[in-house]
Amino acid sequence: MNFTVESLETPALTKAHLADLLFEQIGLNKRESKDMVDSFFDLISTRLVEGTDVKISGFGNFQIRAKAPRPGRNPRTGELIPIQARRVATFHASHKLKALIQGDEKAGAED
């Protein structure tokens, strides 16, 4: 199945655009399309909050990383400001996605 996104009005791919693509190209009704996209992102968010890595084959990995507290600096005033310890989400593209971004057409054909 081949999806096209030429109908997008803006360069950003939003959840609403994804739902529209499911509606137009697969034939789901609009409510089902929206619910499917929302459920997909809710599942990813829930897993990340739980601390579980999310791996999407051929696309990449989402991970949670713990960052230690560190000193920071206000760029405008130069004042030292402590930055609290926190958890951040990171994304690492798969080799297949990196190759496609670089224009290697062979990488996308290996599904």
C-alpha positions in Angstrom: 0.0 0.0 0.0 1.4 3.4 -1.0 0.4 6.6 0.9 0.8 10.0 -0.6 0.9 13.3 1.3 0.9 15.8 -1.6 -2.5 17.0 -0.5 -1.0 18.6 2.7 -1.5 22.3 2.9 1.4 22.8 5.3 4.8 21.2 5.5 4.1 19.8 9.0 2.5 16.4 9.2 -0.1 16.6 12.0 -2.4 14.1 13.7 -5.3 15.7 11.8 -3.4 15.2 8.5 -2.7 11.5 9.4 -6.4 11.0 10.2 -7.4 12.6 6.9 -4.9 10.3 5.0 -6.5 7.2 6.7 -9.9 8.5 5.7 -9.0 9.3 2.1 -6.6 6.4 1.2 -7.8 3.5 3.3 -11.5 4.3 3.6 -12.0 4.4 7.3 -14.6 6.9 8.4 -13.4 10.1 9.9 -14.2 9.1 13.5 -12.4 5.8 13.2 -9.4 7.5 11.5 -9.1 10.1 14.3 -9.5 7.4 17.0 -6.9 5.2 15.4 -4.3 8.1 15.2 -5.1 9.2 18.8 -4.8 5.6 20.1 -1.4 5.1 18.3 0.1 8.2 19.9 -1.5 7.5 23.3 0.1 4.1 23.3 3.5 5.5 22.5 3.1 8.2 25.1 2.0 5.8 27.8 4.9 3.4 27.1 7.4 6.3 27.3 6.0 7.6 30.6 6.3 4.1 32.0 10.0 4.1 30.9 9.6 1.5 28.2 11.5 2.1 24.9 9.3 2.3 21.8 10.8 0.7 18.6 9.1 1.1 15.3 10.8 -1.1 12.7 12.2 0.7 9.7 11.5 4.1 11.4 13.4 4.4 14.7 13.5 4.2 18.5 11.9 6.5 21.1 13.6 6.3 24.5 13.5 8.1 27.8 16.8 9.4 29.2 17.4 10.7 32.7 19.4 13.9 32.7 21.3 14.9 35.8 21.0 18.4 37.4 23.6 20.9 36.0 24.4 24.5 36.2 22.9 26.7 33.5 23.3 30.3 32.5 20.8 32.9 31.4 22.1 33.9 28.0 20.7 37.5 28.3 22.1 38.3 31.7 24.8 35.7 32.3 23.3 34.8 35.6 23.8 31.2 36.8 20.6 29.2 37.0 20.4 25.7 38.3 18.8 23.2 35.8 16.8 20.5 37.6 17.2 16.8 37.0 14.7 15.6 34.5 13.6 12.9 32.1 13.6 13.6 28.4 12.4 11.7 25.3 14.9 11.1 22.6 14.5 9.7 19.1 17.1 7.8 17.1 16.3 7.2 13.4 16.8 3.7 12.1 19.5 2.9 9.5 16.7 2.5 6.9 15.2 5.9 7.6 18.6 7.6 7.6 19.4 6.0 4.2 16.1 7.2 2.8 16.8 10.7 4.1 20.2 10.6 2.3 18.5 9.6 -0.9 19.4 5.9 -1.0 16.4 4.5 -2.8 17.5 0.9 -2.1 17.0 1.2 1.6 13.2 1.7 1.3 12.8 -1.4 -0.9 14.0 -3.8 1.7 10.7 -4.3 3.5 
